[in-house]
Amino acid sequence: MDLFDDLPLPTDVAYASLAPGAVLLRAFACEADATLLQALNGIVAQAPLRHMQTPGGYTMSVATSSCGRLGWVSDARGYRYAARDPQSGQPWPLMPDCFTQLAQRAATEAGYAGFAPEACLINQYAPGAKLSLHQDRDELDLSAPIVSVSLGLPAVFQFGGLQRSDRPQRHRLLHGDVVVWGGPSRLAFHGVLPLADGEHALLGRRRINLTFRRVGESPART
């Protein structure tokens, strides 16, 4: 059986280039949304969404959880990956096959064959929640791309350059859109502007973002 046989995905993909090595795949996850959301409900039942603290002591406006071999965590000790959920002390939920299939298929479509995600960070945005410009640099393996899946309410995604001072582009991401970036854009600054209020047929007044990464390092024991 082909790796992607179980997951319905589009055969005709609409591409938009954001920067060298960065691609927006429009509506790529739409046909798989029911499968993804069913799996997501199982994950958050085991590892509930929560508002983590930044190392500086601020509470994040975005609620997070994780699945996979590793999960991303933040507290006074810093940003890092851990093999166990610090809230329960248990390993993070396994990454569902449909998540893995989607991430690998999207990476392949964007030119990054062989992507093997170890971690999926789940971010839930309520109206007003945002994500400041930042780089994804907590991973040891920077040769692997980032795969980011948007579900629910539209969001304005900012995608900049390798310096914080670089003026970011703004892209409106809709339900089912997938952004993949790596190579020369792997350390590009990116973020999400405050989420506008609205109502989505499947997710109501919220947006879910699934971010798949390969970490390439031994996890902390927390």
N, C-alpha and C positions, 0 to 999 in steps of 0.2 A: 504493500500500500504506500502511495506517495505521502510524504510528510504532511501535505496540505489538503488531503482528500476530505478530511472531516470538517473543514471550516469553510463556509461559503464566503468567497471573496470575489471582487470584480475581475472580469477578464480584460476590460478596457480601462486603463488607469490614466487619470488626468494628472499630469505632472506640472509643477511650477518650481523653477530653480530659485532658491533664496540666496545662495552664495556658492562658491566652489565647494563641492562636497556636501551641500545641504539641499534637500528636496522636500517639497510639500506634495503629498499624495492625497488629492481631493477625494473625499467620500470613500476612502479605501476600506474602512472598517464598518460601513453602514450595513452591509448585508449580514454581518456577523454580530450585530449589536445585541440581539436577544441572547445569543449564546454567551457573549462576554459578560453581560450584566447578570445573568444567572450565576455564572462562576464567581463574579465579584461579590454577590450576596453571600455566598458560602465563605469567602475569604474574610469579609468583615464580621461575620458571625463568630469566627475564631479569633480574629485580631481586630477589634473595633477601631474605627477611626478616632483619632485624638489630636488635640492641638499641642504640638511639642514646643519646648522652650528653645530659643536660640542660645548660643554660648554667651551672648550679651545679656541674657535674662528677659528677652522679649517673648511674648506668646505669638506664635505664628497664626496668621489669619486663616491659613489653609489647614484643614484637618487631614491627617495622613495615616496610612498603614502600609504594609508591605507584604509581598509573598515571594517565594523562591528560596534558594539556599541562603541568601543574605537579605537583610533589611536595612534600609537607611534610617539612622536615628540622629537626633540632635538633643543636646542638653548642655549643662554647664561645662562638661568635659570636651565639648566640640562636636563637629560633624564627623560621622564615621559610619561604617557598616558593621552590623552585628549578626551573629547566627541565631540569636534568640530575641524575642520580643521583650523589651525591658518592662513592659506593663504586666505580662503574665509569667515571664521566665521560661516560656515554652518556645520551641523552634517556630519560626514563621510558617504559615501555611504553605504547602507545596504550590508551585506555580502550575496552574491548570494547563492542560495540553493546548486548549484553544488560545490562551495567552501566548504561549511559546510559538505556536504555529503562526499567529498573526505577526508577532515581532520578527520572526525569521523571514516570513514572506515579504513584509514591508522592507526590511533591510536588503533583501535580494533585489527587489524592484528598484531600490535606490542605488544599487551597485555595490552593496556590501554583502556578498555571499559568505556563508559560513558563520553568520552571527549566532552566538550561543549565549543568550541572556542568563545571568545568574540571579538578578534581582529585578523586581518590579515595584517601583514606588507608586503608591496610589494616593493621589491628591484630590480632595474634595473641596470645591469652591462654592461658597454661598455668595449671594449678592454682596458686593463690597470687598470680598477677599481678593488678594493680589499676591504676586510673587515678584520681588524686586530683582533687578538685573543681577545676574550671577553667572559663574562658570561651573560646569559639572567637572570638578577636578578632584573629587574624593576617591576616584578609582585609580588603581595602579596601571591597568591596561588601557591606555589612551588610543590604542590602535583600533579598538572596536567602536562602532557608532553608538549614538543615542537614538532610540526609537520612542516617539512620544505620540500617544493616541488621545484624541479629544472625543468626549462623549457628553451629551447634554447641551446646556446653554452655550451660545456663541461666546468666544473670548477674543480679546485683542492680544495677540502674541507679538512680543518684541524680540527681534533677532538682530544682534549687533555684530561687532567685530571682535578682535582679540584684545582690545583695550577697552576698559570701562568708559573712556571718554569718547569712543566711536559712536556716532549717532545711529541708533538702531532703526531698522525698518519695522513697520507695523503691518501685521497680517491678521485678517479676521478668520479665525478658525471655527468651523462649524462641526456639528455632530458627525462623527465618522472620519474626520480628517486625520491624517497621520503625517508627522514631520520626522524626517530622518536626517541627522547631521553627523559628520565624521571627517576624517582626513584633515584637510587644511582648516575646516570649520569646527573641529572637535571641541576646541576650547572657546568657542564664540560665546560672548555674553548674551543672555536671553532672559526673558521674564514675561509676566502676564499683568496687564493693567487691571485695575479694580473691575470685578465682574459686574456687568449691568444686570439689573433685575429682569426677570422674564419667567416664562413657563414653558418647559419642554415636555413633549408628550410622554416620554419615557421616564425622565428624571426629575420632573417638576422644576423647582427653583434652585437648581444646582448644576454644577459642571463637574465631571469626573475626568481626571487626566491619569493615564497609565504611562509611566516612564520606565522603559526597559534598558538595563545596562549590564555590561560585563564588567565585573569588578577586578578580577585577576589578583586577589590577595587573600591572605588568611584573615578571617573576621575577628573582631574583638569578642571577648567572652561575656558580653552583656546583652 
